[in-house]
Amino acid sequence: MICSESKELFKKINIEITDEQFNKFSLYENLLLEWNERINLTAITEDKEIWIKHFIDSCVINQYIKDSSKVIDVGTGAGFPGIPIKIINDSVELTLLDSLNKRISFLTTICNSLDLKNIYAIHSRAEDCANNIKYRETFDVATARAVSNLATLSEYCIPFVKVGGYFIAMKSGNIDDEIKEAQNSISILGGEVEDVIKYDLLDLGISRSIVLIKKVKKTPSKYPRKAGMPLKEPIK
């Protein structure tokens, strides 16, 4: 994708990218497609769709992340939304968490190739990592992009967030019923829904929702439960 076209797309979400940032996104795309031939990273392989559905979509939440925030991207996969956010806002300290070691190898390559600093890739399940005192309730922001239903996702993510911080859930489509079903889980884990932002990505008919959940009290020590339980039996 050419530089001028990509810059115009970013302007539509009120972000001005530099030539250097464009070059980093371009290298990211090239490495993503190269590695995707060896390990399953994305089903989206067309140039413009990668920029819109991965890069632009990821960066929409940057407006809800303060400069110099400590951020964890849970179940990051190929690095979305974390790496695009880091490219446009280098001030954040970013931790990328994924349970598949092959993806961690890819993410490490991306971080080195793009010369990204203050970024860490961790191979772990969310349930195990959130029970590690080094990571538990130490982040200003936890985010995840369409990893699971909101009740399960809240148990994965809210334990990482310090009181006063935010869990930013990126979801597609209509989220209303899912929020209702997750309300008790969110409350038990120490959060409360502050806002729900629904939008059409670049007016392309791609329905998206952002759920802003503020951490208002500490998460009880028994959460998250052991690996597999949040998905198998979401908190009711």
KAURNOR-V366645 format. One record per pair of residues at least 4 apart in sequence whose ideal C-beta (glycine too) atoms are under 7 Angstrom apart, sorted by sequence separation. I is the first residue (numbers start at 1). J is the second residue. If there is no record, write none. Layout:
((I;J) (I;J))
//
This chain:
((1;5) (2;6) (3;7) (4;8) (5;9) (6;10) (7;11) (17;21) (18;22) (19;23) (20;24) (21;25) (22;26) (23;27) (24;28) (25;29) (26;30) (27;31) (28;32) (29;33) (30;34) (31;35) (32;36) (35;39) (46;50) (47;51) (48;52) (49;53) (50;54) (51;55) (52;56) (53;57) (54;58) (55;59) (61;65) (65;69) (76;80) (79;83) (80;84) (81;85) (82;86) (83;87) (84;88) (85;89) (86;90) (101;105) (102;106) (103;107) (104;108) (105;109) (106;110) (107;111) (108;112) (109;113) (110;114) (124;128) (125;129) (126;130) (127;131) (132;136) (148;152) (149;153) (150;154) (152;156) (153;157) (154;158) (161;165) (171;175) (175;179) (176;180) (177;181) (178;182) (179;183) (182;186) (183;187) (184;188) (185;189) (200;204) (219;223) (225;229) (228;232) (229;233) (230;234) (1;6) (10;15) (11;16) (17;22) (36;41) (44;49) (50;55) (51;56) (52;57) (98;103) (111;116) (124;129) (130;135) (131;136) (148;153) (161;166) (186;191) (187;192) (200;205) (201;206) (225;230) (10;16) (35;41) (36;42) (44;50) (65;71) (76;82) (86;92) (98;104) (129;135) (130;136) (147;153) (161;167) (186;192) (200;206) (224;230) (10;17) (85;92) (122;129) (186;193) (200;207) (201;208) (73;81) (86;94) (111;119) (32;41) (36;45) (44;53) (73;82) (144;153) (158;167) (199;208) (7;17) (32;42) (44;54) (111;121) (157;167) (71;82) (96;107) (198;209) (33;45) (82;94) (144;156) (197;209) (108;121) (144;157) (154;167) (196;209) (197;210) (82;96) (107;121) (179;193) (7;22) (142;157) (196;211) (3;19) (6;22) (153;169) (79;96) (104;121) (179;196) (195;212) (142;160) (193;211) (194;212) (3;22) (6;25) (104;123) (142;161) (150;169) (194;213) (61;81) (65;85) (76;96) (193;213) (194;214) (29;50) (71;92) (73;94) (76;97) (77;98) (139;160) (175;196) (192;213) (58;80) (67;89) (71;93) (75;97) (76;98) (101;123) (137;159) (139;161) (140;162) (191;213) (192;214) (58;81) (62;85) (68;91) (69;92) (70;93) (71;94) (72;95) (73;96) (74;97) (75;98) (136;159) (137;160) (139;162) (191;214) (65;89) (67;91) (68;92) (73;97) (94;118) (96;120) (136;160) (137;161) (138;162) (141;165) (146;170) (167;191) (191;215) (192;216) (59;84) (72;97) (78;103) (93;118) (94;119) (95;120) (96;121) (97;122) (98;123) (99;124) (135;160) (137;162) (140;165) (141;166) (142;167) (143;168) (144;169) (145;170) (146;171) (190;215) (191;216) (54;80) (58;84) (59;85) (62;88) (77;103) (96;122) (99;125) (139;165) (144;170) (146;172) (190;216) (58;85) (62;89) (65;92) (83;110) (95;122) (97;124) (141;168) (143;170) (186;213) (190;217) (78;106) (79;107) (150;178) (154;182) (190;218) (55;84) (59;88) (97;126) (130;159) (149;178) (150;179) (190;219) (25;55) (86;116) (126;156) (130;160) (151;181) (155;185) (159;189) (189;219) (76;107) (79;110) (151;182) (154;185) (158;189) (97;129) (150;182) (154;186) (158;190) (179;211) (86;119) (158;191) (151;185) (155;189) (173;207) (175;209) (189;223) (154;189) (172;207) (41;77) (42;78) (172;208) (175;211) (41;78) (154;191) (171;209) (170;210) (171;211) (9;51) (168;210) (169;211) (9;52) (13;56) (15;59) (168;212) (169;213) (6;51) (1;47) (10;56) (13;59) (32;78) (166;212) (167;213) (1;48) (9;56) (13;60) (15;62) (166;213) (188;235) (166;214) (167;215) (166;215) (185;234) (1;51) (165;215) (185;235) (75;126) (164;215) (184;235) (74;126) (163;215) (184;236) (162;215) (163;216) (161;215) (163;217) (28;83) (158;213) (163;218) (158;215) (159;219) (150;211) (158;219) (25;87) (81;143) (24;87) (39;102) (81;145) (159;223) (41;106) (80;145) (159;224) (21;87) (21;88) (39;106) (72;139) (70;138) (71;139) (74;142) (155;223) (156;224) (70;139) (71;140) (75;144) (155;224) (70;140) (71;141) (72;142) (73;143) (74;144) (17;88) (35;106) (69;140) (69;141) (71;143) (75;147) (15;88) (74;147) (156;230) (155;230) (65;141) (31;109) (152;230) (31;110) (152;231) (155;235) (137;218) (28;110) (31;113) (61;143) (74;156) (137;219) (152;234) (74;157) (148;231) (151;234) (151;235) (149;234) (27;113) (28;114) (27;114) (72;160) (81;170) (24;114) (131;224) (130;224) (127;224) (126;224) (127;225) (127;226) (128;227) (127;227) (125;227) (127;230) (64;168) (61;168) (61;170) (57;201) (56;202) (64;212) (52;201) (61;210) (52;202) (57;208) (12;202) (9;202))
//
